[in-house]
Amino acid sequence: MDTQNPSAPTRPQSRIAGKNHPHGQAHAGGLVHDHTRHTTRFTVVGNHLAQHPSLSGLAIGLGVYIQSLPAGARVDIKTLAARFPEGTTRIAAALRELETHGYLRRERQRTPTGRIVTRTISCNQPGHRREAEHRPPPPRKRTPRKPLPAVPKPAYPAPALLQTATDLLADLRRHDPRLLLSASDTAHLAPGVAAWLERDVTPTAVRQALTTDLPTEPLCRPAALLAHRLTTQLPPPPPFRAPAPPPPVHHPWQTCEGCERAFRSPTPGLCRDCRASLATTS
């Protein structure tokens, strides 16, 4: 009787039904995966999208394509229609499907230049926004407001002069709505306007100096701009003028009580000659 060799290699076992070669007959008519692990240029897509029961095939394909794009890529209808053959109408409908089921969001934002743009946000797991989007914004620190620049001061700040300056500043918003000033800003700028008025500058000229050639963009702090103009464009004081001599005094005509000659005097009496003669005889 032959004996078995314990050191001989055992006979290889046959494959189990679930691990037969992909080209075998165990899965005839069904799907067989022949996968190779990706190491570069791949995108992880959830089965909830790839096998979504309600989305159309075009919507699923667009969803996968959009998730594979880098941030900043254009995914508007015209760009996608240039990439795929389905046309703008079908692509627009597919994008609405993705938006309805939470795979896309559209938000309108204002750029630093003031332009309104639409931002498309791709969600790989609807209902699970990034934590940063759920986190409430941090409280804004209230930084102290920078004081306004100093303005010139009038030599004689008469109340009537300061009131004229205040009225002029309050009226600037009628010439440019951006020059709407607060009460505190007006009180700060009024002495500077009074200094201009004190230098024989008319209110019309002061208004033109403050409102001409303003920047076209919005004014963040109009009071600071006005303070700068009041200081840097301050005209020189008017030249010194000696006071005019007083006009000559013309006394009324009087009749001399001694010689009856007419002479000018504030009061009746003797003329100059009669007074001199009287002084000599006495």
SETOR-462316 format. One record per residue (C-alpha): residue in one letter; z, y, x; residue number from 1. Coordinates in pm, whole numbers, plus 50000, padded with zeros to 5 digits. Each point is the difference from the previous one (the first is absolute). Last residue first. Example, Ala and Ser with C-alpha at 12.3 -4.5 7.8 and 13.67 -1.06 7.14 Angstrom:
+---------+-------+-------+-------+-----+
| residuo |    up | north |  east | num |
+---------+-------+-------+-------+-----+
|       S | 50714 | 49894 | 51367 |   2 |
|       A | 50066 | 49656 | 49863 |   1 |
+---------+-------+-------+-------+-----+
This chain:
+---------+-------+-------+-------+-----+
| residuo |    up | north |  east | num |
+---------+-------+-------+-------+-----+
|       S | 52774 | 69252 | 49180 | 282 |
|       T | 49682 | 50188 | 50050 | 281 |
|       T | 49844 | 49719 | 50200 | 280 |
|       A | 50098 | 49716 | 49756 | 279 |
|       L | 49856 | 50195 | 49707 | 278 |
|       S | 49676 | 50049 | 50185 | 277 |
|       A | 49982 | 49626 | 50078 | 276 |
|       R | 50070 | 49907 | 49635 | 275 |
|       C | 49738 | 50248 | 49884 | 274 |
|       D | 49746 | 49850 | 50237 | 273 |
|       R | 50073 | 49639 | 49892 | 272 |
|       C | 49972 | 50070 | 49630 | 271 |
|       L | 50307 | 50081 | 49794 | 270 |
|       G | 50132 | 49802 | 49705 | 269 |
|       P | 49881 | 49734 | 49752 | 268 |
|       T | 50052 | 49629 | 50088 | 267 |
|       P | 49783 | 49723 | 50143 | 266 |
|       S | 49804 | 50258 | 50194 | 265 |
|       R | 49638 | 50101 | 50035 | 264 |
|       F | 49928 | 50376 | 50028 | 263 |
|       A | 49859 | 50275 | 49780 | 262 |
|       R | 50083 | 50363 | 50094 | 261 |
|       E | 50229 | 50195 | 49770 | 260 |
|       C | 50136 | 50190 | 50299 | 259 |
|       G | 50372 | 49935 | 49955 | 258 |
|       E | 50029 | 49740 | 49722 | 257 |
|       C | 49719 | 49801 | 50153 | 256 |
|       T | 49795 | 49826 | 49729 | 255 |
|       Q | 50006 | 49614 | 50025 | 254 |
|       W | 49719 | 49744 | 50026 | 253 |
|       P | 50102 | 49639 | 49967 | 252 |
|       H | 50078 | 49790 | 50305 | 251 |
|       H | 49729 | 49780 | 50152 | 250 |
|       V | 50154 | 49721 | 50206 | 249 |
|       P | 49766 | 49845 | 50254 | 248 |
|       P | 49930 | 49626 | 49956 | 247 |
|       P | 50228 | 49768 | 50195 | 246 |
|       P | 49855 | 49871 | 50325 | 245 |
|       A | 49834 | 49656 | 49975 | 244 |
|       P | 50206 | 49713 | 50132 | 243 |
|       A | 49873 | 49862 | 50328 | 242 |
|       R | 49780 | 49693 | 49952 | 241 |
|       F | 50076 | 49681 | 50188 | 240 |
|       P | 49715 | 49747 | 49990 | 239 |
|       P | 50015 | 49732 | 49723 | 238 |
|       P | 50180 | 49679 | 50093 | 237 |
|       P | 49781 | 49722 | 50135 | 236 |
|       P | 49861 | 49742 | 49756 | 235 |
|       L | 50182 | 49665 | 49954 | 234 |
|       Q | 49737 | 49728 | 50036 | 233 |
|       T | 50215 | 49748 | 50192 | 232 |
|       T | 50316 | 50048 | 49795 | 231 |
|       L | 49873 | 50032 | 49642 | 230 |
|       R | 49742 | 49732 | 50073 | 229 |
|       H | 50257 | 49749 | 50121 | 228 |
|       A | 50228 | 50070 | 49704 | 227 |
|       L | 49706 | 49947 | 49765 | 226 |
|       L | 49923 | 49661 | 50157 | 225 |
|       A | 50365 | 49897 | 49981 | 224 |
|       A | 50016 | 50102 | 49632 | 223 |
|       P | 49690 | 49795 | 49922 | 222 |
|       R | 50174 | 49681 | 50113 | 221 |
|       C | 49777 | 49694 | 49952 | 220 |
|       L | 49687 | 50202 | 49920 | 219 |
|       P | 49723 | 49778 | 49861 | 218 |
|       E | 49674 | 50007 | 50201 | 217 |
|       T | 49764 | 50300 | 49994 | 216 |
|       P | 50202 | 50204 | 50249 | 215 |
|       L | 50053 | 50369 | 49904 | 214 |
|       D | 49738 | 50250 | 50115 | 213 |
|       T | 50140 | 50299 | 49802 | 212 |
|       T | 50322 | 49965 | 49796 | 211 |
|       L | 50272 | 50157 | 50216 | 210 |
|       A | 49796 | 50280 | 50160 | 209 |
|       Q | 49837 | 50079 | 49664 | 208 |
|       R | 50338 | 50035 | 49831 | 207 |
|       V | 50127 | 50232 | 50275 | 206 |
|       A | 49687 | 50218 | 49966 | 205 |
|       T | 50044 | 50023 | 49622 | 204 |
|       P | 50369 | 50089 | 50041 | 203 |
|       T | 49897 | 50295 | 50223 | 202 |
|       V | 50101 | 50003 | 50365 | 201 |
|       D | 50187 | 50322 | 50092 | 200 |
|       R | 50224 | 49829 | 50254 | 199 |
|       E | 50285 | 49964 | 49749 | 198 |
|       L | 49771 | 49786 | 49786 | 197 |
|       W | 49962 | 49756 | 50290 | 196 |
|       A | 50377 | 49983 | 50062 | 195 |
|       A | 50050 | 49950 | 49626 | 194 |
|       V | 49773 | 49695 | 50016 | 193 |
|       G | 50222 | 49853 | 50271 | 192 |
|       P | 50315 | 50090 | 49808 | 191 |
|       A | 49862 | 49813 | 49694 | 190 |
|       L | 49928 | 49673 | 50184 | 189 |
|       H | 50350 | 49846 | 49987 | 188 |
|       A | 50067 | 50111 | 49641 | 187 |
|       T | 49663 | 49857 | 49895 | 186 |
|       D | 50077 | 49667 | 50167 | 185 |
|       S | 50336 | 49984 | 49823 | 184 |
|       A | 49843 | 50076 | 49661 | 183 |
|       S | 49734 | 49735 | 50050 | 182 |
|       L | 49645 | 50091 | 50085 | 181 |
|       L | 49672 | 49910 | 49828 | 180 |
|       L | 49737 | 50075 | 50264 | 179 |
|       R | 49794 | 49688 | 49919 | 178 |
|       P | 49894 | 50163 | 49673 | 177 |
|       D | 49793 | 50257 | 50198 | 176 |
|       H | 49944 | 50356 | 49869 | 175 |
|       R | 50238 | 49970 | 49706 | 174 |
|       R | 50243 | 49814 | 50227 | 173 |
|       L | 50028 | 50314 | 50215 | 172 |
|       D | 50170 | 50198 | 49721 | 171 |
|       A | 50352 | 49886 | 50090 | 170 |
|       L | 49945 | 50123 | 50355 | 169 |
|       L | 49893 | 50349 | 49887 | 168 |
|       D | 50293 | 50024 | 49757 | 167 |
|       T | 50242 | 49916 | 50281 | 166 |
|       A | 49847 | 50263 | 50231 | 165 |
|       T | 50025 | 50268 | 49732 | 164 |
|       Q | 50362 | 49901 | 49940 | 163 |
|       L | 50072 | 50021 | 50374 | 162 |
|       L | 49862 | 50355 | 50013 | 161 |
|       A | 50198 | 50109 | 49692 | 160 |
|       P | 50320 | 49857 | 50148 | 159 |
|       A | 49951 | 50197 | 50326 | 158 |
|       P | 49988 | 49783 | 50310 | 157 |
|       Y | 49973 | 50287 | 50254 | 156 |
|       A | 49874 | 49865 | 50332 | 155 |
|       P | 49820 | 49716 | 49827 | 154 |
|       K | 50052 | 49647 | 50132 | 153 |
|       P | 49733 | 49776 | 50146 | 152 |
|       V | 49995 | 49630 | 49901 | 151 |
|       A | 50184 | 49700 | 50143 | 150 |
|       P | 49836 | 49661 | 49969 | 149 |
|       L | 50111 | 49785 | 49705 | 148 |
|       P | 50277 | 49749 | 50054 | 147 |
|       K | 49908 | 49631 | 50040 | 146 |
|       R | 50125 | 49804 | 49702 | 145 |
|       P | 50276 | 49757 | 50082 | 144 |
|       T | 49884 | 49637 | 49995 | 143 |
|       R | 50075 | 49811 | 49688 | 142 |
|       K | 49969 | 49637 | 50104 | 141 |
|       R | 49790 | 49804 | 49757 | 140 |
|       P | 50173 | 49700 | 49853 | 139 |
|       P | 49838 | 49675 | 50107 | 138 |
|       P | 49728 | 49871 | 49771 | 137 |
|       P | 50110 | 49719 | 49772 | 136 |
|       R | 49911 | 49653 | 50135 | 135 |
|       H | 49752 | 49828 | 49774 | 134 |
|       E | 49694 | 50106 | 50204 | 133 |
|       A | 50174 | 49917 | 50328 | 132 |
|       E | 50082 | 49655 | 49871 | 131 |
|       R | 49633 | 49920 | 49961 | 130 |
|       R | 49896 | 49922 | 49653 | 129 |
|       H | 50054 | 49650 | 49865 | 128 |
|       G | 49865 | 50005 | 49645 | 127 |
|       P | 49652 | 49899 | 50108 | 126 |
|       Q | 49999 | 49802 | 50325 | 125 |
|       N | 49705 | 50088 | 50227 | 124 |
|       C | 50005 | 50355 | 49867 | 123 |
|       S | 49704 | 50219 | 50105 | 122 |
|       I | 50055 | 50378 | 49968 | 121 |
|       T | 49702 | 50226 | 49926 | 120 |
|       R | 50053 | 50370 | 50083 | 119 |
|       T | 49816 | 50261 | 49793 | 118 |
|       V | 49953 | 50346 | 50156 | 117 |
|       I | 50091 | 50354 | 49887 | 116 |
|       R | 49927 | 50270 | 50262 | 115 |
|       G | 50273 | 50252 | 50081 | 114 |
|       T | 49944 | 50009 | 50376 | 113 |
|       P | 50316 | 49796 | 50062 | 112 |
|       T | 49851 | 49729 | 49772 | 111 |
|       R | 50100 | 49967 | 49635 | 110 |
|       Q | 50042 | 49646 | 49867 | 109 |
|       R | 49865 | 49803 | 49707 | 108 |
|       E | 50119 | 49639 | 49983 | 107 |
|       R | 49803 | 49686 | 49918 | 106 |
|       R | 50169 | 49664 | 49992 | 105 |
|       L | 49841 | 49660 | 50062 | 104 |
|       Y | 50121 | 49640 | 49969 | 103 |
|       G | 50214 | 50081 | 49696 | 102 |
|       H | 49826 | 49789 | 49734 | 101 |
|       T | 49838 | 50301 | 49831 | 100 |
|       E | 49895 | 50147 | 50335 |  99 |
|       L | 49828 | 49679 | 50102 |  98 |
|       E | 49819 | 49986 | 49668 |  97 |
|       R | 49903 | 50367 | 50033 |  96 |
|       L | 49854 | 49924 | 50342 |  95 |
|       A | 49792 | 49721 | 49842 |  94 |
|       A | 49865 | 50238 | 49736 |  93 |
|       A | 49901 | 50255 | 50265 |  92 |
|       I | 49830 | 49725 | 50200 |  91 |
|       R | 49806 | 49888 | 49694 |  90 |
|       T | 49875 | 50351 | 49925 |  89 |
|       T | 49939 | 50100 | 50363 |  88 |
|       G | 49767 | 49712 | 50088 |  87 |
|       E | 50058 | 49628 | 50067 |  86 |
|       P | 49816 | 49991 | 50334 |  85 |
|       F | 50299 | 50066 | 50226 |  84 |
|       R | 50047 | 50246 | 50291 |  83 |
|       A | 49823 | 50305 | 49855 |  82 |
|       A | 50175 | 49936 | 49670 |  81 |
|       L | 50334 | 49992 | 50187 |  80 |
|       T | 49935 | 50344 | 50153 |  79 |
|       K | 49885 | 50145 | 49668 |  78 |
|       I | 50301 | 49863 | 49813 |  77 |
|       D | 50259 | 50132 | 50244 |  76 |
|       V | 50155 | 49768 | 50255 |  75 |
|       R | 49982 | 50211 | 50316 |  74 |
|       A | 50200 | 49859 | 50290 |  73 |
|       G | 50313 | 50195 | 50097 |  72 |
|       A | 50214 | 49694 | 50061 |  71 |
|       P | 49801 | 49702 | 50119 |  70 |
|       L | 49807 | 49780 | 49755 |  69 |
|       S | 50100 | 49639 | 49920 |  68 |
|       Q | 50195 | 50096 | 49688 |  67 |
|       I | 49689 | 50173 | 49866 |  66 |
|       Y | 49788 | 49687 | 50047 |  65 |
|       V | 50254 | 49774 | 49830 |  64 |
|       G | 50025 | 50235 | 49703 |  63 |
|       L | 49623 | 50040 | 49986 |  62 |
|       G | 49958 | 49621 | 49986 |  61 |
|       I | 50267 | 49962 | 49733 |  60 |
|       A | 49840 | 50279 | 49793 |  59 |
|       L | 49656 | 49843 | 50038 |  58 |
|       G | 50133 | 49660 | 49896 |  57 |
|       S | 50154 | 50150 | 49691 |  56 |
|       L | 50374 | 50040 | 49976 |  55 |
|       S | 50198 | 49823 | 49730 |  54 |
|       P | 50112 | 49670 | 50153 |  53 |
|       H | 50058 | 50137 | 50351 |  52 |
|       Q | 49922 | 49727 | 50252 |  51 |
|       A | 49922 | 50217 | 50304 |  50 |
|       L | 50237 | 50269 | 49879 |  49 |
|       H | 50310 | 49794 | 49920 |  48 |
|       N | 49888 | 49776 | 50284 |  47 |
|       G | 50114 | 50271 | 50238 |  46 |
|       V | 49765 | 50129 | 50267 |  45 |
|       V | 50080 | 49995 | 50371 |  44 |
|       T | 49718 | 50166 | 50192 |  43 |
|       F | 49827 | 49869 | 50311 |  42 |
|       R | 49837 | 50152 | 50305 |  41 |
|       T | 50174 | 49796 | 50271 |  40 |
|       T | 50194 | 49670 | 50031 |  39 |
|       H | 49867 | 49813 | 49698 |  38 |
|       R | 50097 | 49635 | 49964 |  37 |
|       T | 49708 | 49770 | 49930 |  36 |
|       H | 49962 | 49849 | 49656 |  35 |
|       D | 49776 | 49725 | 49860 |  34 |
|       H | 50137 | 50000 | 49649 |  33 |
|       V | 49879 | 49734 | 49753 |  32 |
|       L | 49931 | 50089 | 49640 |  31 |
|       G | 49922 | 49726 | 49750 |  30 |
|       G | 49691 | 49788 | 49907 |  29 |
|       A | 50083 | 49714 | 50238 |  28 |
|       H | 50351 | 50042 | 50125 |  27 |
|       A | 50057 | 49649 | 50140 |  26 |
|       Q | 49634 | 49961 | 50100 |  25 |
|       G | 50018 | 50109 | 50360 |  24 |
|       H | 49838 | 50312 | 50140 |  23 |
|       P | 50329 | 50184 | 50030 |  22 |
|       H | 50145 | 49705 | 50194 |  21 |
|       N | 50283 | 49828 | 49818 |  20 |
|       K | 50335 | 50165 | 49984 |  19 |
|       G | 50098 | 49967 | 49630 |  18 |
|       A | 49897 | 49634 | 49976 |  17 |
|       I | 50203 | 49889 | 50297 |  16 |
|       R | 49805 | 49934 | 50312 |  15 |
|       S | 49993 | 49637 | 50121 |  14 |
|       Q | 50258 | 49887 | 50249 |  13 |
|       P | 49903 | 49946 | 50357 |  12 |
|       R | 50059 | 49643 | 50119 |  11 |
|       T | 50298 | 49982 | 50226 |  10 |
|       P | 49946 | 50018 | 50368 |   9 |
|       A | 50097 | 49682 | 50186 |   8 |
|       S | 50347 | 50002 | 50156 |   7 |
|       P | 50150 | 49757 | 49750 |   6 |
|       N | 49731 | 49742 | 50071 |   5 |
|       Q | 50004 | 49762 | 49707 |   4 |
|       T | 50033 | 49627 | 50063 |   3 |
|       D | 49724 | 49743 | 49942 |   2 |
|       M | 50093 | 49667 | 49867 |   1 |
+---------+-------+-------+-------+-----+
